[in-house]
């Protein structure tokens, strides 16, 4: 190897340092002196080290500092930290050396950076999710740690060529998974885009090459098109004396690739999509009005697609992004997206929230508190998270990637939630206790169920009931990690309450059966009835879902096992004379027959469905039909549909009755009519939810000429339960008539 010329190298390093100063443009000599001191210190500390490419190591921290200054817009302290970021990790100096020379604050940031370094870069296998979690818990006190780390990663990605192939792949995918979304979260649009493109370059080199070549090839044509397109806009803007800048932006290679994958279309149909950006120089007080004036000028010339209008000036995105977006039809029949921004908005869009700090005094913004809130949410999630490490990484990614909607509280406060969030997500976002006791909400003053999906701009008032407890099915209702974690936790706590009771009951049963070794039986029970844990088994024993019968069956070998013996006795196959007589026969048969299929008895793990023509609830007389796929459909015995089925498929009928202790709510319907006056709805809802502690799924009202008619869908536990409700509703002053609705499929959304 040729020995590098030391003088030449010294000059190279000084050149890089000059570029840093040029990008930063310090005003005060004492700041310049401090940065100089950091540079000298780092250069000395790293003096014998080289990067994989053979360059002197110090070039890396200097370049990171330059990114921090020019591309993120941070100041002196961050630049010093960037210069020193690898010193503690890679040289003999330690944190107290840094603290002595540069003070506490710098040392604290370096400490955070060193911790992350150990987590990401030195691990050749996989991300140490646990450490990652710890890191976020400790370092989010100072956001600058994350920002400098992003700059560090960006420079490593820019110089990834020197790395061996397998490391390139690992680093590139990590970048795509965690750092690009992180940059997006902080509104660092330019850095996010570059990180994505560089990741693509190493993970999909051929695709990256094809896309970038195509872009270069067609650059000239696109330029012609865009010049023709913007000409009339330029003319009108100049006429109105706007000071502006207008240019077109290519889509990034990565976003083109994403679009090709998403829409399954070839490159030819994507590459010529681009956006035009108009940046206006205007006073802060006029920027909103002026942006709309520009919008008006554009739509004077081109026809807009109204569905694509986005006003992120009135409500900025969670990461602070502000702009007006519209998509218009060009004369050649191509859609063109136009982004309209003031100079200030553009700075923020490119450099993220660091730019906000600079403008903070001139324009009060919510962004800082948004970022704070976001960090707080991460910390919340991490602290309450006991899931496996890898689940955690998934959740965290979900957390970073999603788009957001804006929801208003009854007091008009704004909350951000991921797209597809439901009423229940919102309830948990406010407070875990509110989530745990949530029975529904008023969304824009209309009653809505737990799983109602929210839209941006909804105003939501959560309705709670002390009687409510979280249920397994709630997992299907939520999308946020926070809600999932809280539900998991609450259910576990709920089960723990019963675990002891179940354990004691089990011992009692075992005594009766005469079994000594409870552990073996416990294992057998878990296997036979498919319980994932002892806790779950104890819970069901406490709830009498598993009793002496099942335990006996489990202990005594050789008995007819399985549930099939319970109801494989087909009914008489004699041809019926007519429908009515058959139903009579069936009912008689049911009464005579001794073995039953227990609905709601999950011991046997047979899937059954409640028919939606008559919607039986516990306590109703019921009958089951075995479907060809062996699922069982439950009807009320007086259901016309059931009667017709019985006539056709007598041999598929099985005798069915309700399990005694019903713990699941069944959906049923009530039709209620009365006199339309103010308290009506309130009284009805209060009676159902507060006095009877039941959950309402939906409530539809129609009022005309002083009378009101309501259809309520609600969850009840038994026929007794329903009859009590109907009885009490009838007692209300304004209620005239109450009846059960048998078929309500059409009322379900
Ligand atoms: Mn580094």
Boltz pocket constraint, residues with backbone or C-beta under 6 A from the ligand:
constraints:
  - pocket:
      binder: B
      contacts: [[A, 60], [A, 85], [A, 86], [A, 152]]
      max_distance: 6.0
